[in-house]
Amino acid sequence: MDLRSQRFFEKLPLMQNRPWVGYVAAVLFSVIAFALRLVVDHSLPQGYPYVGFFPAVIFTTFLFGRHAGILAGLLCGLLAWYVFIPPFYSFSLSPGTLLSLCFYAFVVAIDIALIHWMQRSNRWLVDERERSRQLIDQRELLFRELQHRVSNNLQVVAALLALQKRDVTDDRARGALDEAARRLTLIGKLHRQLHDPNGGRLGMAAFLSQLGADLIDVGGKPGIRCHVAVEEDITLDPDAAIPVALIVAEAVANALEHGLSDRANGRIDIRLARRPAQGDVELCVEDDGRGLPEGFDLASSNSLGLRIASTFARQLGGSFEIGRAEQRTVARILLPA
């Protein structure tokens, strides 16, 4: 059933606010049924007085409801009784006629009751669907409001850390507060796009593109270009979104602060692809900066951000590594497929 037909059936019975239209239709359909019965009367054997009248009752009830159907049933029954039940053109009531009229009334009552019950059930389903739609809309609104409030609270905490930094004189403490405020700001920005209220998985292409743009914007280097290449159909579970986002953020921040610190222009590539042979997914962040210092070792690095990235990768069942490849710095995250 197409949408147009579905909407039509949901409106039945028609003209509920104008019952007189249904009564007029009942009279009209009864007259039409009577005329058709007269036309075919010579072709029918004796004993079928109600042929043509049942459809009129059913059609009237279907379109305009039980009250119009009852009127059509009464009119059709009287016409059939007066014209097509012997003795013709009279309301003579014999035992046989009474039995015939009772049979007609029984069939008409069943037809009207069934149609009325089906239309009541249909209206109930429509009302339930509308209530469900309103509940879904309300749930999504509340979810988005919650996400908005959580994001705002994170932004407030980040701002409080920035204010607290004014009273700190130690350079390492100030740097730690800056890093904490930056991470909270990033999480606050991501919170609104990470989760689907229906629990859906996150498309990685749009997610990484937005993340790269946000990181470069926070880094204050508009001349740096971020290019994202994602293999089709790779999605991300919402529960893994923040850890992956923070890992990528640390890799991009490392590229901006070290590899591209002395340049206004540059390029950062974010690539995501499956590795069928290894049964995992590889996420790489590369930059064309000056590269890692000689003898760099991730295991012995004092960088809090890189240690956080390694910890998050292990929590996701994967691994994080950073090194050089063809004069480029490459941060690689391996995640289970």
C-alpha positions as CSV (number, residue, x, y, z in Angstrom):
1,M,0.0,0.0,0.0
2,D,1.4,3.4,-1.0
3,L,1.5,6.4,1.2
4,R,-1.4,8.1,-0.5
5,S,-3.7,5.1,0.0
6,Q,-2.6,4.8,3.6
7,R,-3.5,8.4,4.3
8,F,-6.9,7.9,2.7
9,F,-7.8,4.9,4.8
10,E,-6.6,6.7,7.9
11,K,-9.2,9.5,7.3
12,L,-12.1,7.1,7.2
13,P,-14.9,7.6,7.9
14,L,-15.1,10.8,5.9
15,M,-16.9,14.0,6.9
16,Q,-17.2,13.1,10.6
17,N,-17.8,16.8,11.4
18,R,-20.6,17.0,8.8
19,P,-22.8,14.0,9.4
20,W,-25.5,15.3,7.0
21,V,-23.1,14.6,4.1
22,G,-23.1,10.9,5.1
23,Y,-26.9,10.8,5.3
24,V,-27.2,12.4,1.8
25,A,-24.7,9.9,0.5
26,A,-26.7,7.0,2.1
27,V,-29.8,8.1,0.2
28,L,-27.9,8.6,-3.0
29,F,-26.2,5.1,-2.9
30,S,-29.5,3.5,-2.0
31,V,-31.2,5.1,-5.0
32,I,-28.4,4.0,-7.3
33,A,-28.6,0.5,-5.9
34,F,-32.3,0.4,-6.4
35,A,-31.9,1.6,-10.0
36,L,-29.3,-1.0,-10.8
37,R,-31.6,-3.7,-9.2
38,L,-34.4,-2.6,-11.5
39,V,-32.2,-2.8,-14.5
40,V,-31.0,-6.4,-13.8
41,D,-34.3,-7.6,-12.3
42,H,-35.4,-9.4,-15.5
43,S,-32.1,-11.3,-15.6
44,L,-32.3,-12.6,-12.0
45,P,-34.3,-15.6,-10.8
46,Q,-36.9,-15.3,-8.1
47,G,-35.6,-15.2,-4.5
48,Y,-32.8,-12.6,-4.7
49,P,-34.5,-9.4,-3.5
50,Y,-31.4,-8.0,-1.9
51,V,-28.9,-8.3,-4.7
52,G,-27.3,-4.9,-5.3
53,F,-28.4,-3.5,-1.9
54,F,-25.7,-5.1,0.3
55,P,-22.8,-3.3,-1.6
56,A,-24.6,0.0,-1.1
57,V,-24.8,-0.5,2.6
58,I,-21.1,-1.7,2.8
59,F,-19.9,1.2,0.6
60,T,-21.8,3.8,2.6
61,T,-20.6,2.5,6.0
62,F,-17.0,2.2,4.7
63,L,-16.9,5.8,3.5
64,F,-19.1,7.7,6.0
65,G,-19.4,5.5,9.1
66,R,-22.0,3.4,10.9
67,H,-24.7,6.0,11.2
68,A,-24.9,6.6,7.5
69,G,-24.6,2.8,7.0
70,I,-27.6,2.2,9.2
71,L,-29.6,4.7,7.2
72,A,-28.6,3.0,4.0
73,G,-29.5,-0.4,5.4
74,L,-33.0,0.8,6.4
75,L,-33.7,2.5,3.0
76,C,-32.4,-0.5,1.0
77,G,-34.3,-2.9,3.2
78,L,-37.6,-1.0,2.7
79,L,-37.1,-0.7,-1.0
80,A,-36.3,-4.4,-1.4
81,W,-39.3,-5.3,0.8
82,Y,-41.7,-3.0,-1.1
83,V,-40.6,-3.7,-4.7
84,F,-38.9,-7.1,-4.9
85,I,-40.6,-9.3,-2.2
86,P,-44.0,-10.8,-3.1
87,P,-46.6,-9.5,-3.0
88,F,-44.9,-6.8,-4.9
89,Y,-45.4,-3.1,-4.2
90,S,-46.7,-3.7,-0.7
91,F,-45.4,-4.0,2.8
92,S,-47.2,-7.3,3.4
93,L,-45.6,-9.3,6.2
94,S,-45.8,-13.0,6.0
95,P,-43.7,-15.5,7.9
96,G,-41.5,-16.0,4.9
97,T,-41.1,-12.3,4.4
98,L,-40.3,-11.8,8.1
99,L,-37.6,-14.5,7.9
100,S,-36.1,-12.9,4.8
101,L,-36.1,-9.4,6.5
102,C,-34.4,-10.9,9.6
103,F,-31.8,-12.5,7.5
104,Y,-31.2,-9.2,5.7
105,A,-31.0,-7.3,9.0
106,F,-28.6,-9.8,10.4
107,V,-26.2,-9.6,7.5
108,V,-26.4,-5.8,7.3
109,A,-25.7,-5.5,11.1
110,I,-22.7,-7.8,10.8
111,D,-21.3,-5.8,7.9
112,I,-21.7,-2.5,9.7
113,A,-20.3,-3.8,12.9
114,L,-17.2,-5.3,11.2
115,I,-16.5,-2.1,9.2
116,H,-17.0,0.0,12.3
117,W,-14.7,-2.2,14.4
118,M,-12.0,-2.1,11.7
119,Q,-12.1,1.7,11.4
120,R,-12.0,2.1,15.2
121,S,-8.9,-0.2,15.3
122,N,-7.4,1.9,12.5
123,R,-8.0,5.1,14.3
124,W,-6.5,3.6,17.5
125,L,-3.4,2.6,15.5
126,V,-3.1,6.1,14.0
127,D,-3.4,7.7,17.4
128,E,-0.8,5.3,18.9
129,R,1.6,6.1,16.0
130,E,1.1,9.8,16.6
131,R,1.8,9.4,20.3
132,S,4.9,7.3,19.5
133,R,6.1,10.0,17.1
134,Q,5.6,12.6,19.8
135,L,7.5,10.5,22.3
136,I,10.4,10.0,19.9
137,D,10.5,13.8,19.1
138,Q,10.4,14.5,22.9
139,R,13.2,12.0,23.5
140,E,15.4,13.4,20.8
141,L,14.8,16.9,22.1
142,L,15.6,15.9,25.7
143,F,18.7,14.0,24.5
144,R,20.0,17.0,22.5
145,E,19.3,19.3,25.4
146,L,21.2,16.9,27.7
147,Q,24.1,16.8,25.2
148,H,24.0,20.6,25.0
149,R,24.1,21.0,28.8
150,V,27.0,18.5,29.1
151,S,28.9,20.3,26.4
152,N,28.3,23.6,28.1
153,N,29.4,22.2,31.5
154,L,32.6,21.0,29.9
155,Q,33.2,24.4,28.4
156,V,32.6,26.0,31.8
157,V,35.2,23.7,33.4
158,A,37.7,24.5,30.7
159,A,37.1,28.2,31.3
160,L,37.6,27.7,35.1
161,L,40.9,26.0,34.5
162,A,42.0,28.9,32.3
163,L,41.0,31.3,35.0
164,Q,42.8,29.2,37.6
165,K,46.0,29.4,35.5
166,R,46.3,33.1,36.3
167,D,47.2,32.3,39.9
168,V,49.8,29.7,38.9
169,T,53.4,30.7,38.4
170,D,55.0,27.4,37.7
171,D,55.5,26.9,34.0
172,R,54.9,23.1,34.1
173,A,51.7,23.6,36.1
174,R,50.5,26.3,33.7
175,G,51.2,24.0,30.8
176,A,49.3,21.1,32.5
177,L,46.3,23.4,33.0
178,D,46.5,24.5,29.4
179,E,46.5,20.9,28.2
180,A,43.6,20.0,30.5
181,A,41.6,23.0,29.3
182,R,42.3,22.2,25.7
183,R,41.2,18.6,26.0
184,L,38.0,19.6,27.8
185,T,37.2,22.2,25.2
186,L,37.7,19.6,22.5
187,I,35.5,17.0,24.3
188,G,32.8,19.7,24.7
189,K,32.9,20.5,21.0
190,L,32.7,16.8,20.0
191,H,30.0,15.9,22.5
192,R,27.2,17.3,20.3
193,Q,28.1,15.2,17.2
194,L,29.3,12.0,18.8
195,H,26.2,10.3,19.9
196,D,23.0,9.4,18.0
197,P,19.9,9.3,20.3
198,N,18.9,6.1,18.5
199,G,22.2,4.4,19.3
200,G,23.4,4.5,15.7
201,R,27.0,4.1,14.6
202,L,29.0,7.1,13.6
203,G,30.1,7.7,10.0
204,M,33.9,8.1,10.1
205,A,34.4,10.3,7.0
206,A,32.2,13.2,8.3
207,F,33.4,12.7,11.9
208,L,37.2,12.9,11.1
209,S,36.7,15.8,8.7
210,Q,34.9,17.8,11.3
211,L,37.4,16.8,14.0
212,G,40.4,17.8,11.8
213,A,38.8,21.2,11.1
214,D,38.1,21.8,14.8
215,L,41.7,20.9,15.8
216,I,43.3,23.2,13.3
217,D,40.9,26.0,14.3
218,V,41.8,25.4,18.0
219,G,45.5,25.3,17.0
220,G,45.2,28.8,15.4
221,K,46.9,27.8,12.2
222,P,44.4,28.4,9.3
223,G,47.2,27.8,6.7
224,I,47.4,24.2,7.6
225,R,45.3,21.9,5.5
226,C,43.8,18.7,6.7
227,H,42.9,16.0,4.2
228,V,40.8,13.0,5.2
229,A,40.6,9.7,3.3
230,V,38.2,7.1,4.7
231,E,37.4,3.8,3.2
232,E,33.7,3.4,2.5
233,D,31.3,1.9,4.9
234,I,33.6,2.2,8.0
235,T,31.6,3.2,11.0
236,L,32.4,3.9,14.6
237,D,30.6,2.7,17.7
238,P,29.5,5.8,19.7
239,D,31.2,4.4,22.9
240,A,34.6,4.5,21.1
241,A,34.1,7.9,19.7
242,I,35.6,10.0,22.4
243,P,38.7,7.8,22.9
244,V,39.4,7.7,19.1
245,A,38.8,11.5,18.9
246,L,41.3,12.1,21.7
247,I,43.9,9.8,20.1
248,V,43.5,11.6,16.8
249,A,43.5,15.0,18.6
250,E,46.8,14.2,20.3
251,A,48.4,13.1,17.0
252,V,47.2,16.3,15.2
253,A,48.2,18.5,18.2
254,N,51.6,16.9,18.2
255,A,52.0,17.6,14.5
256,L,50.9,21.3,15.0
257,E,53.0,21.9,18.1
258,H,56.2,20.1,16.9
259,G,56.3,19.1,13.3
260,L,54.7,22.3,11.9
261,S,55.4,24.7,14.8
262,D,57.7,26.9,12.6
263,R,55.5,26.9,9.5
264,A,52.3,28.8,8.7
265,N,51.4,26.4,5.9
266,G,51.5,22.6,5.8
267,R,49.5,19.5,5.3
268,I,48.1,16.9,7.7
269,D,46.6,13.7,6.2
270,I,44.2,11.5,8.1
271,R,43.7,8.1,6.5
272,L,41.4,5.2,7.6
273,A,41.3,1.8,6.0
274,R,40.6,-1.8,6.7
275,R,43.4,-4.4,6.8
276,P,41.7,-7.6,5.9
277,A,44.8,-9.7,6.2
278,Q,45.4,-8.5,9.8
279,G,41.7,-8.3,10.7
280,D,41.9,-4.8,12.0
281,V,41.4,-1.1,11.0
282,E,44.3,1.3,10.5
283,L,44.0,5.0,11.3
284,C,47.0,7.1,10.3
285,V,47.8,10.7,11.0
286,E,50.7,12.1,8.9
287,D,52.2,15.5,8.6
288,D,54.8,17.0,6.3
289,G,56.7,18.8,9.1
290,R,60.2,18.5,10.2
291,G,59.8,15.1,11.6
292,L,60.6,13.4,14.9
293,P,63.9,14.0,16.7
294,E,66.6,11.4,16.3
295,G,66.3,8.6,18.7
296,F,62.7,9.2,19.6
297,D,61.0,6.3,21.5
298,L,57.3,6.4,22.3
299,A,57.8,4.0,25.3
300,S,60.3,6.4,27.0
301,S,58.5,9.6,25.9
302,N,57.5,12.0,28.7
303,S,54.6,13.4,26.6
304,L,51.4,13.1,28.6
305,G,49.4,13.4,25.5
306,L,51.1,10.5,23.8
307,R,50.8,8.4,26.9
308,I,47.1,9.1,27.0
309,A,46.8,8.1,23.3
310,S,48.5,4.8,24.0
311,T,46.3,4.2,27.0
312,F,43.1,4.9,25.1
313,A,44.2,2.7,22.2
314,R,44.8,-0.3,24.6
315,Q,41.4,0.3,26.2
316,L,39.8,-0.1,22.8
317,G,41.7,-3.3,22.2
318,G,44.2,-1.8,19.8
319,S,47.5,-0.1,19.8
320,F,49.1,3.3,19.1
321,E,52.5,4.0,17.6
322,I,54.3,7.0,16.2
323,G,57.4,7.0,13.9
324,R,58.9,8.2,10.6
325,A,58.0,7.1,7.1
326,E,59.5,8.7,4.0
327,Q,60.5,11.9,5.8
328,R,57.0,12.2,7.3
329,T,55.8,11.8,10.9
330,V,53.2,9.1,11.1
331,A,51.0,8.3,14.0
332,R,49.3,5.0,13.6
333,I,46.3,3.6,15.5
334,L,45.3,0.0,15.0
335,L,41.8,-0.9,16.1
336,P,39.9,-4.2,16.0
337,A,37.6,-4.4,13.0
